[in-house]
Amino acid sequence: MRRDGFTNGATYEEIIEMSVKSKNTQYDILLSDIKYNPEKISMLRDFYREHNEGKELKEKALQSMGFYKEDGYLRNGAVLFLDDYKEKKTEVQCSVFSGFNKGSERIVTINRYHGNIISTINYIMDFVNQRMNHSMVKLDDTRKNIDAYPQRALFEGVINAVAHRDYYSTYLCSGS
């Protein structure tokens, strides 16, 4: 198993996880034992509004995408969006390596975080923004700030990593 930039033997729990994954059961579509409460997804609603020109996330949209079943129970994937979600399924590890790639033997920083999906996305964005190179171009009467990565590209990369990660696994690795 790949951890902290090194390869180690799998633990008993990791072997069980790999066995469950081999059955092609998707974690996020399985039903949880938690009932849907619209008041517990305020961060998801705010995130949706912020990234969709102020539009509101409708109940009908949540129902049609299978966020919860008719009997009101949430899917496992939906549980990860609850405002008070704090378990390890969403844990991310953000690392900074001293060299130009992850092959470097020296790790400068390892930060771990877990919370709901929205707070995890925000954490990763903040981590990268704080550590990436920033420069500026002087103009006649002002300056233009330039980031090493365009914000839209960074956002799409983080969203893609979070959306396509395997939530049977423990960590999503991010870093440079």
Backbone as JSON, one array per atom type, in Angstrom:
{
  "sequence": "MRRDGFTNGATYEEIIEMSVKSKNTQYDILLSDIKYNPEKISMLRDFYREHNEGKELKEKALQSMGFYKEDGYLRNGAVLFLDDYKEKKTEVQCSVFSGFNKGSERIVTINRYHGNIISTINYIMDFVNQRMNHSMVKLDDTRKNIDAYPQRALFEGVINAVAHRDYYSTYLCSGS",
  "N": [[0.85, -1.18, 0.0], [0.47, 2.26, -0.74], [1.67, 4.84, 1.17], [2.16, 7.98, 2.66], [4.15, 8.66, 0.82], [5.66, 6.37, 0.64], [6.01, 2.79, 0.17], [4.27, 0.28, 1.83], [3.47, -2.78, 3.65], [0.15, -4.17, 3.46], [-2.47, -3.62, 5.85], [-4.56, -5.66, 8.0], [-7.2, -4.62, 7.92], [-7.09, -3.15, 5.54], [-6.76, -5.19, 3.68], [-9.22, -6.47, 3.89], [-10.87, -4.36, 2.99], [-9.96, -4.21, 0.32], [-10.88, -6.66, -0.57], [-13.66, -6.35, -0.37], [-13.99, -4.28, -2.21], [-13.37, -5.63, -4.53], [-15.66, -6.88, -5.26], [-17.09, -5.19, -6.77], [-18.98, -3.41, -5.68], [-20.35, -0.32, -5.27], [-19.47, 2.09, -2.95], [-20.8, 4.57, -2.46], [-23.46, 4.32, -3.39], [-24.76, 2.53, -1.77], [-27.19, 2.01, 0.82], [-27.53, 3.99, 3.76], [-28.02, 4.06, 7.35], [-29.09, 6.41, 8.11], [-31.43, 8.97, 8.39], [-32.71, 11.37, 6.08], [-32.3, 14.83, 6.57], [-33.12, 17.96, 5.73], [-32.01, 20.24, 6.9], [-29.46, 19.6, 7.61], [-27.67, 19.82, 5.55], [-26.58, 22.28, 4.91], [-24.09, 23.37, 4.2], [-23.59, 22.12, 1.76], [-25.69, 23.18, 0.25], [-25.0, 25.92, 0.26], [-22.53, 25.8, -1.08], [-23.37, 24.84, -3.58], [-24.98, 26.98, -4.41], [-23.05, 29.03, -4.54], [-21.44, 28.15, -6.65], [-23.12, 28.01, -8.8], [-24.2, 30.33, -9.9], [-25.87, 31.57, -7.98], [-28.16, 30.02, -7.87], [-30.6, 27.92, -6.28], [-30.31, 24.77, -4.6], [-32.48, 22.3, -5.29], [-35.0, 20.22, -3.75], [-36.13, 18.32, -5.41], [-34.09, 17.85, -7.26], [-32.19, 16.61, -5.61], [-33.59, 14.29, -4.94], [-33.95, 13.11, -7.49], [-31.33, 12.5, -8.24], [-30.78, 10.49, -6.55], [-29.94, 10.97, -3.94], [-31.22, 10.43, -1.57], [-33.49, 7.8, -0.6], [-36.97, 6.97, -1.31], [-38.09, 6.31, 1.15], [-36.71, 7.93, 2.81], [-34.11, 7.42, 3.71], [-30.65, 8.09, 3.6], [-28.2, 7.72, 1.01], [-24.95, 6.19, 1.18], [-23.01, 7.86, -0.02], [-24.26, 10.36, 0.15], [-24.26, 10.83, 2.87], [-21.69, 11.68, 3.36], [-21.79, 14.36, 2.8], [-23.08, 15.64, 4.85], [-23.42, 18.27, 7.2], [-22.3, 17.85, 9.76], [-20.56, 15.73, 9.44], [-17.78, 13.82, 10.37], [-16.12, 11.64, 10.14], [-13.54, 9.24, 9.15], [-13.66, 8.53, 6.44], [-13.52, 10.58, 4.58], [-11.02, 11.55, 4.84], [-8.17, 13.4, 3.96], [-4.86, 13.66, 2.74], [-2.49, 15.99, 2.52], [0.48, 16.77, 1.03], [3.8, 18.14, 0.91], [6.61, 17.95, -1.02], [10.18, 18.01, -1.05], [11.55, 18.04, -3.46], [11.1, 18.17, -7.05], [9.16, 16.39, -7.68], [7.0, 13.65, -6.56], [8.77, 11.65, -6.03], [10.79, 12.39, -4.44], [12.86, 11.94, -1.58], [12.51, 13.39, 0.7], [10.04, 14.68, 2.68], [8.42, 17.64, 3.2], [6.11, 18.71, 4.4], [3.27, 17.24, 5.88], [-0.06, 17.23, 6.0], [-3.1, 16.34, 7.47], [-6.61, 15.97, 7.09], [-10.05, 15.74, 7.91], [-13.48, 15.92, 7.29], [-16.72, 17.0, 6.26], [-17.54, 16.51, 2.73], [-17.59, 19.03, 1.42], [-16.16, 20.77, 3.16], [-13.73, 19.47, 3.04], [-12.98, 19.8, 0.35], [-12.66, 22.59, 0.38], [-10.53, 22.76, 2.22], [-8.42, 21.47, 0.82], [-8.17, 23.2, -1.39], [-7.39, 25.59, -0.07], [-4.95, 24.69, 1.06], [-3.33, 24.19, -1.23], [-3.41, 26.74, -2.46], [-2.09, 28.3, -0.53], [0.49, 27.36, -0.73], [1.37, 27.35, -3.36], [3.25, 28.89, -6.04], [3.21, 32.38, -6.36], [3.04, 35.26, -8.37], [3.63, 38.54, -9.82], [2.69, 41.06, -12.18], [3.84, 44.16, -13.12], [1.91, 46.91, -13.92], [0.99, 50.04, -15.56], [-0.33, 51.73, -13.57], [-1.0, 49.98, -11.61], [-0.96, 46.57, -10.4], [-0.87, 43.18, -11.54], [-1.85, 40.2, -10.17], [-0.56, 36.92, -10.41], [-1.19, 33.52, -10.38], [0.42, 30.33, -9.93], [-1.14, 28.23, -10.8], [-4.12, 28.38, -12.62], [-7.09, 29.42, -10.99], [-9.56, 28.23, -11.7], [-8.74, 25.86, -12.99], [-7.38, 24.59, -10.9], [-9.52, 24.25, -9.08], [-11.21, 22.54, -10.6], [-9.53, 20.32, -10.82], [-9.3, 19.51, -8.13], [-12.01, 18.96, -7.52], [-12.45, 16.87, -9.35], [-10.66, 14.92, -8.36], [-11.79, 14.44, -5.81], [-14.37, 13.62, -6.52], [-13.9, 11.27, -7.96], [-12.61, 9.56, -6.29], [-12.05, 6.59, -4.37], [-14.14, 5.7, -1.93], [-13.99, 3.56, -0.23], [-11.41, 3.4, 0.38], [-8.88, 4.92, 2.47], [-7.37, 7.36, 2.22], [-7.08, 10.37, 0.3], [-4.69, 11.54, -1.74], [-3.01, 14.55, -2.06], [-1.01, 17.12, -3.3], [2.15, 18.8, -3.83]],
  "CA": [[0.0, 0.0, 0.0], [1.24, 3.5, -0.82], [1.35, 5.76, 2.27], [3.16, 9.0, 3.01], [5.24, 8.65, -0.15], [6.4, 5.12, 0.72], [5.21, 1.58, 0.0], [4.3, -0.58, 3.02], [2.55, -3.91, 3.61], [-1.26, -3.87, 3.76], [-2.97, -4.06, 7.15], [-5.7, -6.57, 7.96], [-8.36, -3.84, 7.5], [-6.91, -2.81, 4.13], [-6.99, -6.4, 2.91], [-10.68, -6.63, 3.86], [-11.38, -3.32, 2.09], [-9.67, -4.61, -1.06], [-11.77, -7.77, -0.87], [-15.0, -5.79, -0.59], [-13.93, -3.53, -3.47], [-13.29, -6.54, -5.67], [-17.02, -7.32, -5.58], [-17.66, -4.12, -7.6], [-20.05, -2.7, -5.0], [-19.96, 1.08, -5.07], [-19.76, 2.56, -1.59], [-21.69, 5.72, -2.39], [-24.86, 4.03, -3.69], [-25.34, 1.7, -0.72], [-28.03, 2.77, 1.75], [-27.07, 4.16, 5.13], [-29.1, 3.98, 8.33], [-29.33, 7.79, 8.52], [-32.57, 9.61, 7.71], [-32.44, 12.68, 5.48], [-32.78, 16.03, 7.24], [-32.65, 19.05, 4.87], [-31.27, 21.24, 7.67], [-28.09, 19.14, 7.86], [-26.83, 19.94, 4.35], [-26.47, 23.71, 4.62], [-22.83, 23.64, 3.5], [-23.79, 21.68, 0.37], [-26.57, 24.17, -0.39], [-24.2, 27.14, 0.06], [-21.55, 25.48, -2.12], [-24.11, 24.78, -4.84], [-25.38, 28.36, -4.74], [-21.83, 29.77, -4.88], [-20.87, 27.68, -7.91], [-24.17, 27.92, -9.81], [-24.76, 31.67, -10.14], [-26.9, 31.92, -7.0], [-29.32, 29.12, -7.93], [-30.82, 27.08, -5.1], [-30.36, 23.33, -4.77], [-33.88, 21.89, -5.06], [-35.25, 18.87, -3.23], [-36.4, 17.45, -6.55], [-32.78, 17.48, -7.81], [-31.6, 15.63, -4.69], [-34.34, 13.03, -5.1], [-33.72, 12.51, -8.8], [-29.98, 11.95, -8.32], [-30.67, 9.38, -5.62], [-29.3, 11.4, -2.69], [-31.92, 9.62, -0.58], [-34.56, 6.96, -1.14], [-38.32, 7.43, -1.0], [-38.35, 6.13, 2.58], [-35.99, 8.97, 3.53], [-32.76, 7.06, 4.13], [-29.58, 8.61, 2.75], [-27.18, 6.83, 0.44], [-23.65, 6.41, 1.84], [-22.38, 9.03, -0.61], [-24.92, 11.57, 0.66], [-23.85, 11.01, 4.27], [-20.41, 12.39, 3.35], [-22.07, 15.78, 2.63], [-23.75, 16.18, 6.04], [-22.65, 19.34, 7.86], [-21.59, 17.37, 10.95], [-19.78, 14.52, 9.15], [-16.4, 13.96, 10.87], [-15.44, 10.35, 10.15], [-12.29, 9.14, 8.39], [-13.86, 8.22, 5.02], [-13.18, 11.74, 3.75], [-9.7, 12.06, 5.22], [-7.22, 13.71, 2.9], [-3.49, 13.92, 3.16], [-1.84, 16.94, 1.62], [1.92, 16.7, 1.29], [4.73, 18.94, 0.13], [7.88, 17.26, -1.16], [11.26, 18.98, -1.24], [12.01, 18.04, -4.85], [10.15, 18.58, -8.08], [8.13, 15.37, -7.85], [6.74, 12.85, -5.37], [9.83, 10.69, -5.85], [11.77, 12.93, -3.5], [12.92, 11.22, -0.32], [12.25, 14.3, 1.81], [8.71, 15.28, 2.73], [8.5, 18.86, 4.0], [4.87, 18.89, 5.15], [2.15, 16.32, 5.72], [-1.23, 17.69, 6.74], [-4.27, 15.5, 7.3], [-7.86, 16.65, 7.43], [-11.3, 15.08, 7.55], [-14.73, 16.62, 7.57], [-17.61, 16.62, 5.15], [-16.93, 16.68, 1.4], [-17.43, 20.45, 1.11], [-15.04, 21.33, 3.94], [-12.52, 18.83, 2.53], [-12.63, 20.52, -0.88], [-12.15, 23.91, 0.79], [-9.23, 22.56, 2.86], [-7.42, 21.19, -0.22], [-7.98, 24.45, -2.14], [-6.59, 26.49, 0.78], [-3.6, 24.12, 1.18], [-2.59, 24.43, -2.47], [-3.29, 28.19, -2.66], [-1.08, 28.84, 0.39], [1.83, 26.86, -1.03], [1.79, 27.49, -4.76], [3.96, 30.12, -6.37], [2.43, 33.55, -6.79], [3.89, 36.33, -8.88], [2.85, 39.7, -10.24], [3.17, 41.84, -13.32], [3.6, 45.59, -12.89], [1.26, 47.67, -14.99], [1.23, 51.48, -15.41], [-0.75, 52.29, -12.28], [-1.45, 48.89, -10.74], [-0.26, 45.32, -10.64], [-1.75, 42.03, -11.77], [-1.35, 39.0, -9.5], [-0.62, 35.72, -11.24], [-0.96, 32.29, -9.62], [1.07, 29.26, -10.7], [-2.21, 27.45, -11.41], [-5.37, 29.14, -12.69], [-8.03, 28.97, -9.96], [-10.56, 27.32, -12.27], [-8.09, 24.57, -13.23], [-7.15, 24.01, -9.58], [-10.83, 23.84, -8.57], [-11.66, 21.37, -11.36], [-8.67, 19.2, -10.44], [-9.69, 19.06, -6.79], [-13.34, 18.35, -7.64], [-12.28, 15.6, -10.05], [-10.03, 13.98, -7.43], [-12.76, 14.1, -4.77], [-15.5, 12.91, -7.13], [-13.53, 9.96, -8.48], [-11.87, 8.75, -5.32], [-12.71, 5.39, -3.88], [-14.39, 5.96, -0.52], [-13.62, 2.41, 0.59], [-10.04, 3.68, 0.78], [-8.78, 5.86, 3.56], [-6.78, 8.65, 1.95], [-6.94, 11.0, -1.01], [-3.42, 12.24, -1.66], [-2.91, 15.77, -2.84], [0.18, 17.85, -2.92], [3.15, 19.01, -4.87]],
  "C": [[0.9, 1.24, 0.0], [0.76, 4.44, 0.27], [2.5, 6.72, 2.48], [4.38, 8.97, 2.08], [6.06, 7.38, -0.14], [5.46, 3.94, 0.53], [5.4, 0.68, 1.21], [3.35, -1.75, 2.81], [1.15, -3.5, 4.01], [-1.62, -4.39, 5.15], [-4.13, -5.02, 6.94], [-6.94, -5.84, 7.43], [-8.28, -3.48, 6.02], [-7.15, -4.02, 3.22], [-8.49, -6.67, 2.81], [-11.31, -5.61, 2.92], [-11.15, -3.7, 0.63], [-10.58, -5.76, -1.49], [-13.18, -7.28, -1.18], [-15.03, -5.04, -1.92], [-13.94, -4.45, -4.67], [-14.67, -7.06, -6.09], [-17.77, -6.27, -6.4], [-18.89, -3.45, -6.98], [-19.58, -1.28, -4.77], [-20.41, 1.55, -3.7], [-20.86, 3.6, -1.58], [-23.15, 5.41, -2.69], [-25.53, 3.11, -2.68], [-26.14, 2.58, 0.24], [-27.39, 2.84, 3.13], [-28.26, 3.95, 6.07], [-29.45, 5.37, 8.87], [-30.46, 8.39, 7.69], [-32.16, 11.0, 7.22], [-33.09, 13.78, 6.3], [-32.24, 17.21, 6.44], [-31.84, 20.13, 5.6], [-29.81, 20.86, 7.88], [-27.21, 19.15, 6.62], [-26.68, 21.41, 3.94], [-25.17, 24.05, 3.88], [-22.92, 23.23, 2.03], [-24.65, 22.7, -0.38], [-25.81, 25.47, -0.68], [-23.19, 26.94, -1.07], [-22.21, 25.46, -3.49], [-24.47, 26.17, -5.32], [-24.18, 29.16, -5.22], [-21.3, 29.4, -6.26], [-21.9, 27.52, -9.03], [-24.94, 29.23, -9.93], [-25.94, 32.0, -9.24], [-28.12, 31.03, -7.01], [-29.38, 28.27, -6.67], [-30.82, 25.61, -5.48], [-31.75, 22.86, -4.36], [-33.96, 20.46, -4.54], [-35.45, 17.88, -4.37], [-35.09, 16.97, -7.19], [-32.12, 16.42, -6.92], [-32.28, 14.27, -4.83], [-33.99, 12.35, -6.41], [-32.3, 11.94, -8.95], [-29.75, 10.84, -7.32], [-29.94, 9.7, -4.34], [-29.91, 10.63, -1.52], [-33.05, 8.86, -1.25], [-35.92, 7.53, -0.72], [-38.65, 7.32, 0.48], [-37.54, 7.1, 3.45], [-34.58, 8.63, 3.97], [-31.74, 7.53, 3.1], [-28.74, 7.48, 2.18], [-25.87, 7.14, 1.18], [-22.95, 7.65, 1.3], [-22.96, 10.33, -0.09], [-24.5, 11.86, 2.1], [-22.57, 11.84, 4.35], [-20.59, 13.9, 3.2], [-22.73, 16.41, 3.85], [-22.84, 17.18, 6.74], [-21.79, 18.82, 9.01], [-20.78, 16.1, 10.71], [-18.32, 14.74, 9.56], [-15.6, 12.66, 10.81], [-14.28, 10.33, 9.15], [-12.47, 8.85, 6.9], [-13.43, 9.36, 4.11], [-11.79, 12.28, 4.06], [-8.82, 12.27, 3.99], [-5.86, 13.94, 3.53], [-2.87, 14.82, 2.11], [-0.37, 17.0, 2.0], [2.68, 17.66, 0.4], [6.06, 18.2, 0.16], [8.96, 18.29, -1.48], [11.74, 19.08, -2.68], [10.92, 18.52, -5.79], [9.05, 17.56, -8.3], [7.98, 14.56, -6.57], [7.81, 11.79, -5.12], [10.89, 11.15, -4.87], [11.71, 12.15, -2.19], [12.49, 12.09, 0.86], [10.86, 14.93, 1.68], [8.78, 16.46, 3.69], [7.3, 18.99, 4.93], [3.91, 17.75, 4.84], [1.03, 16.84, 6.61], [-2.39, 16.74, 6.44], [-5.5, 16.25, 7.76], [-9.02, 15.72, 7.1], [-12.47, 15.88, 8.08], [-15.68, 16.22, 6.47], [-16.93, 16.95, 3.82], [-16.65, 18.15, 1.09], [-16.25, 21.05, 1.88], [-13.72, 20.72, 3.5], [-12.04, 19.51, 1.25], [-12.02, 21.87, -0.54], [-10.76, 23.8, 1.42], [-8.14, 22.34, 1.81], [-7.13, 22.46, -1.02], [-7.1, 25.42, -1.35], [-5.14, 26.01, 0.88], [-2.78, 24.45, -0.05], [-2.38, 25.93, -2.69], [-2.22, 28.8, -1.76], [0.34, 28.46, 0.0], [2.28, 27.01, -2.47], [2.49, 28.82, -4.97], [2.99, 31.19, -6.86], [3.42, 34.58, -7.31], [3.0, 37.5, -9.27], [3.51, 40.35, -11.45], [2.83, 43.29, -13.02], [2.98, 46.21, -14.13], [1.48, 49.15, -14.72], [0.87, 52.0, -14.02], [-1.27, 51.23, -11.31], [-0.58, 47.67, -10.96], [-1.29, 44.21, -10.83], [-1.11, 40.82, -11.11], [-1.56, 37.79, -10.4], [-0.3, 34.52, -10.35], [-0.31, 31.26, -10.53], [0.03, 28.4, -11.42], [-3.45, 28.35, -11.48], [-6.38, 28.57, -11.68], [-9.06, 27.99, -10.5], [-9.97, 25.93, -12.5], [-7.83, 23.85, -11.91], [-8.45, 23.46, -9.01], [-11.3, 22.57, -9.28], [-10.83, 20.14, -11.02], [-9.04, 18.63, -9.09], [-11.05, 18.36, -6.84], [-13.24, 16.98, -8.3], [-11.68, 14.54, -9.11], [-11.01, 13.52, -6.36], [-13.89, 13.25, -5.34], [-15.14, 11.48, -7.54], [-12.74, 9.1, -7.5], [-12.71, 7.58, -4.87], [-12.89, 5.56, -2.38], [-14.31, 4.72, 0.35], [-12.21, 2.62, 1.1], [-10.02, 4.75, 1.85], [-8.33, 7.24, 3.13], [-6.92, 9.07, 0.49], [-5.65, 11.81, -0.9], [-3.44, 13.45, -2.57], [-1.64, 16.47, -2.41], [1.13, 18.01, -4.06], [4.51, 19.16, -4.27]]
}
